[in-house]
Amino acid sequence: MYNNVKIIEHPLVQHKLSLLRDKTTGSKEFRELIAETATLMCYEATRDLPLKEVEISTPLATAKSKIISGRKLAFIPILRAGLGMAEGAMSLVPAAKIGHIGTFRDPKTLESVLYYSKLPEDINERDAIILDPMLATGASACVAIDELKKKDAKSIKLMCIIASPEGLEKVATLHPEVEIYCCAVDERLDEHKYIIPGLGDAGDRIFGTR
């Protein structure tokens, strides 16, 4: 496994992942599970946030305590499935800003193409965390990473719930400094570039359009 890949094996995460995989899970529950899983993943992705010591007055005495020191975050969902993870991430870090990146696959070249990018104006002062439930070919993730690098994001991480070996290889090869957080690395991609066994089309299941 690549050094920049962190697999989150916490029992709560793995339990929710099993429910996400189940084809009988309806859209409402699926959306809730995606958000809950994103919240749990965000604990791990923000583990390295620096702290500073402050003095707090409790109801009984004065205490030395710790707060996050000077780091600004931005969550960047890749449209459209990444939107399902945004609420869960924001529930943990409500002061973060949200950007959006949209990509599509060119039918002739089969390459991912950027069609939409709206990032916080101060993205160069923020640590960016890309959100996308599925890392399949890795093409969309790489487009998003390239766009954030062009805008001089301070640092970049990628949170995906399920990854394929092919997607991990692409991102790790082209962007070895980007940490990837995922809950599972599945077997392979099929001929249509879906992750096997995966969980189907995450966007369709989130928004009920399957």
N, CA and C of each residue as an Amber inpcrd file, in Angstrom:
protein
   630
   0.8430000  -1.1900000   0.0000000   0.0000000   0.0000000   0.0000000
   0.8820000   1.2440000   0.0000000   0.3800000   2.3080000  -0.6080000
   1.1500000   3.5380000  -0.7180000   1.2260000   4.2440000   0.6370000
   2.3250000   4.9510000   0.8540000   2.5440000   5.6140000   2.1380000
   1.5440000   6.7140000   2.4120000   0.9690000   7.2790000   1.3540000
   0.0360000   8.3950000   1.5490000  -1.4190000   7.9490000   1.7030000
  -1.6640000   6.6460000   1.7960000  -3.0250000   6.1130000   1.9130000
  -3.3020000   5.6830000   3.3510000  -4.3760000   6.2140000   3.9280000
  -4.7990000   5.8710000   5.2800000  -6.1530000   5.1730000   5.1970000
  -6.1980000   3.9080000   5.5940000  -7.4620000   3.1640000   5.5860000
  -8.0680000   3.2330000   6.9870000  -9.2860000   3.7310000   7.0710000
  -9.9510000   3.9110000   8.3640000 -10.7210000   2.6350000   8.7010000
 -10.2400000   1.9250000   9.6820000 -10.7980000   0.6130000  10.0030000
 -11.6300000   0.6130000  11.2830000 -12.0040000   1.7830000  11.7660000
 -12.8060000   1.8630000  12.9860000 -14.0940000   1.0570000  12.8100000
 -14.5120000   0.3130000  13.8450000 -15.7090000  -0.5280000  13.7160000
 -16.9610000   0.2270000  13.2750000 -17.1660000   1.4440000  13.7780000
 -18.3530000   2.2040000  13.3640000 -18.3150000   2.5320000  11.8760000
 -17.1430000   2.8670000  11.3840000 -16.9960000   3.1700000   9.9610000
 -17.2640000   1.9230000   9.1250000 -16.6810000   0.8090000   9.5180000
 -16.8570000  -0.4170000   8.7540000 -18.3020000  -0.9090000   8.7840000
 -18.9810000  -0.7010000   9.9140000 -20.3940000  -1.0860000  10.0080000
 -21.2370000  -0.2500000   9.0370000 -21.0030000   1.0580000   9.0150000
 -21.7670000   1.9220000   8.1160000 -21.4480000   1.6140000   6.6580000
 -20.2030000   1.2540000   6.3900000 -19.8240000   0.8930000   5.0260000
 -20.6060000  -0.3260000   4.5500000 -20.8090000  -1.2880000   5.4230000
 -21.5810000  -2.4780000   5.0460000 -23.0160000  -2.1100000   4.6880000
 -23.5940000  -1.1680000   5.4450000 -24.9560000  -0.7280000   5.1440000
 -25.0010000   0.0390000   3.8310000 -23.9630000   0.8190000   3.5500000
 -23.8960000   1.5490000   2.2830000 -23.8120000   0.5990000   1.0910000
 -23.1110000  -0.4940000   1.2590000 -22.9590000  -1.4520000   0.1570000
 -24.2680000  -2.1810000  -0.1550000 -25.1150000  -2.3530000   0.8360000
 -26.3380000  -3.1450000   0.6950000 -27.2800000  -2.4960000  -0.3190000
 -27.6270000  -3.2250000  -1.3590000 -28.4780000  -2.6650000  -2.4170000
 -29.8940000  -2.3730000  -1.9420000 -30.3020000  -2.9170000  -0.7840000
 -31.6510000  -2.6590000  -0.2770000 -31.7150000  -1.3700000   0.5480000
 -30.5880000  -0.7460000   0.8050000 -30.5780000   0.5150000   1.5530000
 -31.1650000   1.6210000   0.6770000 -32.2220000   2.2700000   1.1610000
 -32.9010000   3.3100000   0.3940000 -32.1460000   4.6270000   0.3930000
 -32.5930000   5.5640000  -0.4360000 -31.8850000   6.8340000  -0.6070000
 -31.7930000   7.6320000   0.6830000 -32.8600000   7.7070000   1.4580000
 -32.8380000   8.4880000   2.6980000 -31.7740000   7.9550000   3.6430000
 -31.7970000   6.6530000   3.8720000 -30.8070000   6.0570000   4.7720000
 -29.4090000   6.1520000   4.1770000 -29.3050000   5.9940000   2.8660000
 -28.0090000   6.0720000   2.2060000 -27.3950000   7.4600000   2.3980000
 -28.1970000   8.5090000   2.2030000 -27.7120000   9.8840000   2.4070000
 -27.2320000  10.0830000   3.8320000 -28.0270000   9.5790000   4.7900000
 -27.6470000   9.7370000   6.1980000 -26.3490000   8.9990000   6.5010000
 -26.1890000   7.8100000   5.9440000 -24.9800000   7.0220000   6.1780000
 -23.7540000   7.6750000   5.5580000 -23.9270000   8.2470000   4.3610000
 -22.8120000   8.9440000   3.7160000 -22.3430000  10.1000000   4.5980000
 -23.3020000  10.8850000   5.1030000 -22.9530000  12.0300000   5.9480000
 -22.3000000  11.5690000   7.2520000 -22.8530000  10.5390000   7.8810000
 -22.2990000  10.0350000   9.1400000 -20.8900000   9.4860000   8.9400000
 -20.6940000   8.7730000   7.8490000 -19.3790000   8.2150000   7.5590000
 -18.3650000   9.3260000   7.3180000 -18.7910000  10.3780000   6.6120000
 -17.9010000  11.5110000   6.3550000 -17.4810000  12.1850000   7.6570000
 -18.4140000  12.2930000   8.6050000 -18.0790000  12.8890000   9.8990000
 -17.0070000  12.0740000  10.6120000 -17.1900000  10.7540000  10.6300000
 -16.2150000   9.8800000  11.2960000 -14.8630000   9.9250000  10.5870000
 -14.8830000   9.9650000   9.2750000 -13.6300000  10.0420000   8.5160000
 -12.8990000  11.3530000   8.7870000 -13.6860000  12.4100000   8.9790000
 -13.1030000  13.7290000   9.1840000 -12.2950000  13.7880000  10.4770000
 -12.6680000  12.9940000  11.4680000 -11.8770000  12.9110000  12.7000000
 -10.4420000  12.5230000  12.3700000 -10.3030000  11.5280000  11.4870000
  -8.9690000  11.0550000  11.1280000  -8.2410000  12.0500000  10.2290000
  -8.9520000  12.6320000   9.2910000  -8.3140000  13.5400000   8.3400000
  -7.8370000  14.8310000   8.9930000  -8.4130000  15.1750000  10.1620000
  -8.0170000  16.4050000  10.8560000  -7.1790000  16.1210000  12.0970000
  -6.6840000  14.9130000  12.2170000  -5.9240000  14.5190000  13.4070000
  -4.6620000  15.3630000  13.5920000  -4.1120000  15.8930000  12.4970000
  -2.8490000  16.6250000  12.5850000  -3.0380000  18.1360000  12.7620000
  -4.2590000  18.5920000  13.0240000  -4.4570000  20.0200000  13.2560000
  -3.6600000  20.4650000  14.4780000  -2.9170000  21.5700000  14.3760000
  -2.1030000  22.0150000  15.5160000  -2.9650000  22.6350000  16.6090000
  -2.4880000  22.5420000  17.8440000  -3.1950000  23.0900000  18.9970000
  -2.3340000  24.1440000  19.6780000  -3.0170000  25.0580000  20.3550000
  -2.2870000  25.9860000  21.2160000  -2.9560000  26.0060000  22.5830000
  -2.1710000  26.3280000  23.5860000  -2.6620000  26.3350000  24.9560000
  -3.2830000  27.6810000  25.2890000  -4.4550000  27.6440000  25.8990000
  -5.1310000  28.8690000  26.3340000  -5.5850000  28.6840000  27.7810000
  -5.9480000  29.7900000  28.3910000  -6.4430000  29.7510000  29.7690000
  -7.9460000  29.9380000  29.7580000  -8.6610000  29.0190000  30.3860000
 -10.1190000  29.0040000  30.3950000 -10.6090000  29.1230000  31.8290000
 -11.6470000  29.9340000  32.0260000 -12.2760000  30.0130000  33.3440000
 -13.4450000  29.0360000  33.3860000 -13.3170000  27.9960000  34.1730000
 -14.4170000  27.0540000  34.3710000 -15.3210000  27.5950000  35.4710000
 -16.4750000  26.9660000  35.7260000 -17.3270000  27.4400000  36.8330000
 -16.6440000  27.3870000  38.1950000 -15.5490000  26.6110000  38.2950000
 -14.9130000  26.4190000  39.6020000 -13.4980000  26.9720000  39.7060000
 -12.7800000  27.0850000  38.5830000 -11.3760000  27.4870000  38.6640000
 -10.8940000  27.9070000  37.2890000  -9.6110000  28.2120000  37.2100000
  -8.9640000  28.5170000  35.9410000  -8.2130000  27.2740000  35.4750000
  -8.3440000  26.9510000  34.1760000  -7.7060000  25.7530000  33.6450000
  -6.9480000  26.0920000  32.3820000  -5.8190000  25.4210000  32.1980000
  -5.1090000  25.5000000  30.9310000  -5.6900000  24.4510000  29.9990000
  -6.0630000  24.8790000  28.8160000  -6.7130000  23.9740000  27.8730000
  -6.1520000  24.2220000  26.4810000  -6.6670000  23.4900000  25.4840000
  -6.1200000  23.5790000  24.1300000  -7.2200000  23.8560000  23.1190000
  -6.8890000  24.6800000  22.1240000  -7.7850000  24.9480000  21.0140000
  -6.9910000  24.8450000  19.7140000  -7.7100000  24.6880000  18.6010000
  -7.0440000  24.6160000  17.3020000  -6.3760000  25.9530000  17.0100000
  -5.1680000  25.8760000  16.5240000  -4.3420000  27.0670000  16.3640000
  -4.1460000  27.4370000  14.8920000  -4.8230000  28.4920000  14.4660000
  -4.4890000  29.1730000  13.2340000  -4.6070000  28.4000000  11.9280000
  -5.3040000  27.2750000  11.8760000  -5.4540000  26.5400000  10.6240000
  -6.8630000  26.7440000  10.1020000  -6.9690000  27.1180000   8.8520000
  -8.2460000  27.2990000   8.1940000  -8.4720000  26.1410000   7.2300000
  -9.6780000  25.5980000   7.2400000 -10.0020000  24.4550000   6.3850000
 -10.9960000  24.8490000   5.3010000 -10.9490000  24.1140000   4.2090000
 -11.9610000  24.2130000   3.1570000 -12.2940000  22.7990000   2.6980000
 -13.5780000  22.4860000   2.6440000 -14.0290000  21.2090000   2.0980000
 -14.4330000  21.4360000   0.6440000 -13.9560000  20.5490000  -0.2330000
 -14.1880000  20.7030000  -1.6670000 -14.8670000  19.4440000  -2.2110000
 -16.2150000  19.3880000  -2.1850000 -16.8920000  18.2330000  -2.7910000
 -16.7760000  18.2620000  -4.3100000 -16.5280000  17.0930000  -4.8920000
 -16.5650000  16.9470000  -6.3420000 -18.0090000  16.6370000  -6.7300000
 -18.5730000  17.4710000  -7.6060000 -19.9720000  17.2960000  -7.9970000
 -20.1610000  16.0210000  -8.8070000 -21.2490000  15.2860000  -8.5470000
 -22.2600000  15.6950000  -7.6020000 -22.2340000  14.8790000  -6.3150000
 -21.6620000  13.6650000  -6.3780000 -21.7210000  12.7420000  -5.2510000
 -21.0120000  13.2920000  -4.0180000 -19.9810000  14.1080000  -4.2230000
 -19.2620000  14.6570000  -3.0840000 -20.1160000  15.5170000  -2.1840000
 -21.2270000  16.0600000  -2.7410000 -22.1330000  16.8730000  -1.9330000
 -22.6870000  16.0780000  -0.7540000 -22.8480000  14.7740000  -0.9440000
 -23.3790000  13.9440000   0.1280000 -22.4810000  13.8750000   1.3480000
 -21.1820000  14.1220000   1.1680000 -20.2330000  14.0780000   2.2810000
 -20.0570000  15.4380000   2.9460000 -20.4690000  16.5040000   2.2620000
 -20.1800000  17.8540000   2.7530000 -20.8620000  18.1440000   4.0870000
 -22.1210000  17.7600000   4.2330000 -22.8510000  18.0510000   5.4600000
 -22.1890000  17.3770000   6.6570000 -21.7750000  16.1300000   6.4750000
 -21.1380000  15.4170000   7.5720000 -19.8190000  16.0430000   7.9800000
 -19.0250000  16.4710000   6.9940000 -17.7490000  17.1090000   7.2950000
 -17.9690000  18.4570000   7.9770000 -18.9300000  19.2260000   7.4820000
 -19.1900000  20.5450000   8.0450000 -19.7460000  20.4650000   9.4680000
 -20.4290000  19.3800000   9.7980000 -20.9510000  19.2440000  11.1590000
 -19.8130000  19.1510000  12.1720000 -18.6680000  18.6970000  11.7210000
 -17.5120000  18.5710000  12.6010000 -16.7000000  19.8580000  12.6230000
 -16.6120000  20.5370000  11.4800000 -15.8230000  21.7790000  11.3820000
 -16.7140000  22.8520000  10.7550000 -17.6500000  23.4130000  11.5170000
 -18.6060000  24.3520000  10.9340000 -17.9780000  25.6540000  10.4550000
 -16.7740000  25.9870000  10.9290000 -16.1150000  27.2240000  10.4960000
 -15.4200000  27.0780000   9.1460000 -15.3510000  25.8610000   8.6220000
 -14.7050000  25.6450000   7.3250000 -15.5280000  26.2860000   6.2110000
 -14.8620000  26.6050000   5.1110000 -15.5530000  27.0870000   3.9220000
 -15.7380000  25.9410000   2.9360000 -16.6750000  26.1300000   2.0160000
 -17.0000000  25.0970000   1.0330000 -16.6890000  25.6130000  -0.3670000
 -15.9810000  24.7930000  -1.1510000 -15.8010000  25.0530000  -2.5690000
 -16.4250000  23.9170000  -3.3530000 -16.5860000  24.0930000  -4.6490000
 -17.1670000  23.0380000  -5.4810000 -16.3590000  22.8800000  -6.7580000
 -16.1390000  21.6340000  -7.1310000 -15.4640000  21.3220000  -8.3850000
 -16.3150000  20.3110000  -9.1470000 -16.5440000  20.5970000 -10.4270000
 -17.3100000  19.6870000 -11.2790000 -16.4650000  19.1890000 -12.4290000
 -16.5740000  17.8930000 -12.7130000 -15.8530000  17.3060000 -13.8380000
 -16.8140000  16.4250000 -14.6450000 -16.4650000  16.1850000 -15.9150000
 -17.1980000  15.2130000 -16.7120000 -16.1960000  14.4430000 -17.5650000
 -16.6170000  13.2720000 -18.0040000 -15.7480000  12.4450000 -18.8370000
 -16.0020000  12.7390000 -20.3050000 -14.9630000  13.1870000 -21.0120000
 -15.0710000  13.4460000 -22.4420000 -15.3570000  12.1320000 -23.1640000
 -16.4680000  12.0460000 -23.9280000 -16.8340000  10.7790000 -24.5560000
 -15.8400000  10.2910000 -25.6130000 -15.0480000  11.2280000 -26.1530000
 -14.0800000  10.8320000 -27.1820000 -12.7430000  10.4200000 -26.5760000
 -12.2330000  11.2560000 -25.6870000 -10.9070000  10.9720000 -25.1160000
 -10.9900000  10.1350000 -23.8550000 -12.2040000  10.0820000 -23.2290000
 -12.4310000   9.3920000 -21.9590000 -11.6500000  10.0150000 -20.8090000
 -11.1360000  11.2270000 -21.0130000 -10.4300000  11.9470000 -19.9590000
 -11.4200000  12.7950000 -19.1630000 -11.1080000  13.0260000 -17.8730000
 -11.9380000  13.9130000 -17.0610000 -11.6260000  15.3570000 -17.3980000
 -12.6870000  16.1490000 -17.5410000 -12.5560000  17.5510000 -17.9300000
 -13.2060000  18.4170000 -16.8590000 -12.5350000  19.4730000 -16.4640000
 -13.0830000  20.4160000 -15.4980000 -14.1300000  21.2930000 -16.1740000
 -15.3650000  21.3170000 -15.6280000 -16.3820000  22.1900000 -16.1910000
 -16.8540000  23.2330000 -15.1860000 -16.5130000  23.0750000 -13.9110000
 -16.9600000  24.0380000 -12.9010000 -15.9610000  24.0790000 -11.7650000
 -15.6420000  25.2830000 -11.3250000 -14.7530000  25.4630000 -10.1740000
 -15.1300000  26.7450000  -9.4660000 -15.5540000  26.6160000  -8.2370000
 -15.8680000  27.7740000  -7.3980000 -15.2390000  27.5140000  -6.0380000
 -14.1300000  28.1870000  -5.7680000 -13.3570000  27.9560000  -4.5530000
 -13.3770000  29.1950000  -3.6800000 -13.1740000  29.0320000  -2.3680000
 -13.0660000  30.2100000  -1.5020000 -11.9660000  31.1490000  -1.9960000
 -12.2190000  32.4490000  -1.9040000 -11.2370000  33.4190000  -2.3830000
  -9.9010000  33.2920000  -1.6620000  -9.9470000  32.8710000  -0.4070000
  -8.7170000  32.7330000   0.3780000  -8.2170000  31.2890000   0.4230000
  -8.4560000  30.5260000  -0.6480000  -8.0530000  29.1200000  -0.6560000
  -6.5480000  28.9760000  -0.4430000  -5.7790000  29.9930000  -0.8160000
  -4.3320000  29.9360000  -0.6150000  -3.9520000  30.0120000   0.8640000
  -4.9230000  30.3220000   1.7240000  -4.6850000  30.3630000   3.1600000
  -5.2960000  29.1530000   3.8610000  -5.8520000  28.2310000   3.0840000
  -6.6120000  27.1290000   3.6820000  -6.0570000  25.7600000   3.2970000
  -6.2400000  24.8170000   4.2080000  -5.9590000  23.4150000   3.9370000
  -7.2190000  22.8200000   3.3140000  -7.1040000  22.2860000   2.1240000
  -8.2620000  21.7920000   1.3780000  -8.4180000  20.2890000   1.5430000
  -9.6470000  19.8660000   1.7840000  -9.9760000  18.4380000   1.8580000
 -11.0190000  18.1490000   0.7770000 -10.6270000  17.3870000  -0.2380000
 -11.5190000  17.0200000  -1.3310000 -12.4380000  15.8920000  -0.8610000
 -13.7160000  15.9840000  -1.2050000 -14.7080000  14.9840000  -0.8170000
 -15.2860000  14.3140000  -2.0500000 -15.2080000  12.9990000  -2.1010000
 -15.8250000  12.2240000  -3.1780000 -15.9960000  10.7960000  -2.6800000
 -17.2250000  10.2690000  -2.6310000 -17.4120000   8.9330000  -2.0540000
 -16.6070000   7.8300000  -2.7460000 -16.4050000   7.9380000  -4.0730000
 -15.7770000   6.8540000  -4.8230000 -14.5230000   7.3530000  -5.5380000
 -13.4160000   6.6890000  -5.3030000 -12.1930000   6.9390000  -6.0750000
 -12.0610000   5.7820000  -7.0500000 -12.5800000   5.9720000  -8.2640000
 -12.6050000   4.8890000  -9.2570000 -11.3480000   4.9340000 -10.1250000
 -11.3920000   5.6670000 -11.2200000 -10.1920000   5.7680000 -12.0690000
  -9.1710000   6.7420000 -11.4800000  -9.6380000   7.6390000 -10.6120000
  -8.7600000   8.6630000 -10.0520000  -8.6730000   9.9120000 -10.9100000
  -9.3140000   9.8950000 -12.0730000  -9.2010000  11.0260000 -13.0010000
  -9.8270000  12.2930000 -12.4320000 -11.0440000  12.1960000 -11.8920000
 -11.7040000  13.3810000 -11.3310000 -10.9240000  13.9380000 -10.1550000
 -10.4300000  13.0410000  -9.3160000  -9.6450000  13.4820000  -8.1580000
  -8.4070000  14.2380000  -8.6050000  -7.7450000  13.7560000  -9.6410000
  -6.5330000  14.4160000 -10.1270000  -6.8510000  15.7780000 -10.7350000
  -7.9950000  15.8850000 -11.4290000  -8.4140000  17.1860000 -11.9610000
  -8.6390000  18.1640000 -10.8100000  -9.3050000  17.6930000  -9.7540000
  -9.5650000  18.5510000  -8.5970000  -8.2620000  18.9640000  -7.9130000
  -7.3480000  18.0230000  -7.7610000  -6.0590000  18.3300000  -7.1390000
  -5.2900000  19.3430000  -7.9740000  -5.2880000  19.1500000  -9.2890000
  -4.6070000  20.0930000 -10.1800000  -5.1840000  21.4970000 -10.0350000
  -6.5130000  21.5810000  -9.9540000  -7.1550000  22.8870000  -9.8320000
  -6.7800000  23.5580000  -8.5040000  -6.7560000  22.7880000  -7.4230000
  -6.3970000  23.3560000  -6.1240000  -4.9340000  23.7830000  -6.0900000
  -4.0810000  23.0330000  -6.7750000  -2.6760000  23.4270000  -6.8480000
  -2.5150000  24.7270000  -7.6330000  -3.2890000  24.8780000  -8.6970000
  -3.2270000  26.1180000  -9.4780000  -3.6410000  27.3220000  -8.6370000
  -4.5620000  27.0840000  -7.6890000  -5.0430000  28.1670000  -6.8330000
  -4.2180000  28.2800000  -5.5480000  -3.1390000  27.5110000  -5.4690000
  -2.1830000  27.6100000  -4.3520000  -2.7760000  27.2580000  -2.9960000
  -3.6400000  26.2430000  -2.9470000  -4.1160000  25.7580000  -1.6540000
  -2.9250000  25.3760000  -0.7800000  -3.0190000  25.6840000   0.5240000
  -1.8860000  25.4530000   1.4200000  -1.5050000  23.9820000   1.4620000
  -2.4990000  23.1160000   1.5510000  -2.2700000  21.6740000   1.5240000
  -3.5340000  21.0180000   0.9890000  -3.4020000  19.7750000   0.5480000
  -4.5390000  19.0660000  -0.0580000  -4.6080000  17.6490000   0.4930000
  -5.8090000  17.2540000   0.9090000  -6.0980000  15.8730000   1.2840000
  -7.3110000  15.4070000   0.4900000  -7.4770000  14.1030000   0.4030000
  -8.6060000  13.5120000  -0.3200000  -9.3180000  12.5270000   0.5940000
 -10.6220000  12.7240000   0.7780000 -11.4480000  11.7930000   1.5400000
 -12.3920000  11.0810000   0.5860000 -12.2530000   9.7550000   0.4770000
 -13.1710000   8.9490000  -0.3260000 -13.5530000   7.7300000   0.4970000
 -14.7770000   7.2810000   0.3500000 -15.2400000   6.1580000   1.1710000
 -14.7020000   4.8370000   0.6300000 -14.7740000   4.6480000  -0.6760000
 -14.2610000   3.4250000  -1.2960000 -13.2910000   3.8080000  -2.4070000
 -12.1870000   3.0920000  -2.4890000 -11.1860000   3.3440000  -3.5330000
 -10.9210000   2.0560000  -4.3050000 -10.5490000   2.2160000  -5.5600000
 -10.0700000   1.0890000  -6.3600000  -8.5460000   1.1150000  -6.3660000
  -7.9060000  -0.0320000  -6.5790000  -6.4380000  -0.0300000  -6.6990000
  -5.9580000   0.8740000  -7.8240000  -6.7140000   0.9030000  -8.9280000
  -6.3300000   1.7290000 -10.0770000  -6.3660000   3.2240000  -9.7210000
  -7.4050000   3.6250000  -8.9950000  -7.5240000   5.0190000  -8.6120000
  -6.4400000   5.4520000  -7.6440000  -6.1650000   4.5870000  -6.6730000
  -5.0940000   4.8850000  -5.7190000  -3.7570000   5.0320000  -6.4310000
  -3.4980000   4.1380000  -7.3640000  -2.2200000   4.1840000  -8.0790000
  -2.0790000   5.4930000  -8.8500000  -3.1610000   5.9260000  -9.5080000
  -3.0900000   7.1470000 -10.3130000  -2.8040000   8.3560000  -9.4320000
  -3.5780000   8.5040000  -8.3530000  -3.4030000   9.6720000  -7.4880000
  -2.0530000   9.6320000  -6.7840000  -1.6750000   8.4500000  -6.2830000
  -0.4120000   8.3340000  -5.5520000   0.7890000   8.5750000  -6.4550000
   0.6550000   8.2100000  -7.7230000   1.7580000   8.4050000  -8.6670000
   1.8880000   9.8610000  -9.0740000   0.7510000  10.4980000  -9.3860000
   0.7880000  11.8800000  -9.8640000   0.8820000  12.8980000  -8.7340000
   0.3470000  12.5330000  -7.5600000   0.3190000  13.4790000  -6.4410000
   0.7050000  12.7580000  -5.1440000   1.9430000  12.3140000  -5.0230000
   2.3440000  11.4950000  -3.8710000   2.2650000  12.2250000  -2.5400000
   2.2100000  13.5540000  -2.5630000   2.1600000  14.3180000  -1.3160000
   0.7370000  14.4530000  -0.7700000  -0.2620000  14.0870000  -1.5540000
  -1.6600000  14.2120000  -1.1290000  -2.0560000  12.9890000  -0.3110000
  -2.4450000  13.2080000   0.9340000  -2.8940000  12.0970000   1.7770000
  -4.3090000  11.6830000   1.3670000  -4.5200000  10.3820000   1.2620000
  -5.8160000   9.8250000   0.8660000  -6.3960000   9.0570000   2.0390000
  -7.6040000   9.4210000   2.4330000  -8.3050000   8.7320000   3.5140000
  -9.4790000   7.9680000   2.9100000  -9.5420000   6.6710000   3.1620000
 -10.6400000   5.8590000   2.6360000 -11.0090000   4.7920000   3.6600000
 -12.1670000   4.1880000   3.4500000 -12.6510000   3.1490000   4.3740000
 -12.3830000   1.7470000   3.8460000 -12.1610000   1.6140000   2.5480000
 -11.9110000   0.3030000   1.9520000 -11.2490000   0.4670000   0.5980000
 -10.3780000  -0.4640000   0.2640000  -9.8180000  -0.5700000  -1.0790000
 -10.3940000  -1.8390000  -1.6870000 -11.2350000  -1.6800000  -2.7120000
 -11.9290000  -2.8240000  -3.3010000 -11.0690000  -3.5420000  -4.3330000
 -11.6710000  -4.5230000  -4.9860000 -10.9050000  -5.4500000  -5.8340000
 -10.3900000  -4.8120000  -7.1170000 -11.3000000  -4.1210000  -7.8580000
 -10.9210000  -3.6940000  -9.2110000 -12.0070000  -2.8120000  -9.8010000
 -11.7400000  -2.3140000 -10.9960000 -12.7600000  -1.6510000 -11.8000000
 -13.2890000  -2.6210000 -12.8470000 -14.5940000  -2.5130000 -13.1550000
 -15.1170000  -3.3400000 -14.2420000 -14.9260000  -2.6230000 -15.5770000
 -15.4840000  -3.1760000 -16.6420000 -15.2790000  -2.6050000 -17.9750000
 -15.9330000  -1.2320000 -18.1280000 -16.8850000  -0.9050000 -17.2340000
 -17.5420000   0.4010000 -17.2730000 -16.9330000   1.3620000 -16.2530000
 -15.8330000   0.9730000 -15.6410000 -15.1020000   1.7840000 -14.6630000
 -15.8670000   1.9610000 -13.3510000 -16.7370000   1.0010000 -13.0340000
 -17.3600000   0.9630000 -11.7190000 -16.4980000   0.1240000 -10.7830000
 -16.4710000   0.5390000  -9.5050000 -15.6890000  -0.2060000  -8.5190000
 -16.4220000  -1.4900000  -8.1600000 -15.6870000  -2.6040000  -8.1620000
 -16.2290000  -3.9180000  -7.7920000 -15.5740000  -4.3870000  -6.4930000
 -16.3460000  -4.8020000  -5.4570000 -17.8160000  -4.8860000  -5.4060000
 -18.5030000  -3.5320000  -5.2260000 -17.8090000  -2.5630000  -4.6470000
 -18.3320000  -1.2040000  -4.5940000 -19.6730000  -1.0660000  -3.9010000
 -20.4360000  -0.0640000  -4.3400000 -21.7770000   0.1580000  -3.7980000
 -22.7100000   0.7380000  -4.8570000 -22.3200000   0.6020000  -6.1110000
 -23.1200000   1.1570000  -7.1990000 -22.7410000   2.5970000  -7.4730000
 -23.6390000   3.3310000  -8.1070000 -23.4150000   4.7380000  -8.4150000
 -23.7970000   5.5780000  -7.1870000 -22.7990000   6.1340000  -6.5150000
 -23.0570000   6.8580000  -5.2650000 -23.9640000   8.0520000  -5.5010000
 -23.7670000   8.7980000  -6.5930000 -24.6070000   9.9490000  -6.8770000
 -26.0590000   9.5760000  -7.0600000 -26.3230000   8.5380000  -7.8240000
 -27.6930000   8.0860000  -8.0410000 -28.3400000   7.6460000  -6.7380000
 -27.5730000   6.9600000  -5.9090000 -28.1520000   6.4590000  -4.6500000
 -28.3600000   7.5770000  -3.6490000 -27.5130000   8.5870000  -3.6540000
 -27.6970000   9.7270000  -2.7500000 -28.9410000  10.5260000  -3.1250000
 -29.0900000  10.7860000  -4.4320000 -30.1480000  11.6840000  -4.8860000
 -31.3920000  10.9660000  -5.4120000 -31.3820000   9.6370000  -5.3670000
 -32.5730000   8.8850000  -5.7570000 -32.8410000   8.8990000  -7.2420000
 -31.7690000   8.9850000  -8.0530000 -31.9720000   9.0760000  -9.4960000
 -31.6130000   7.7970000 -10.2200000 -31.3910000   6.7190000  -9.4880000
 -31.0260000   5.4750000 -10.1620000 -32.2490000   4.8460000 -10.8070000
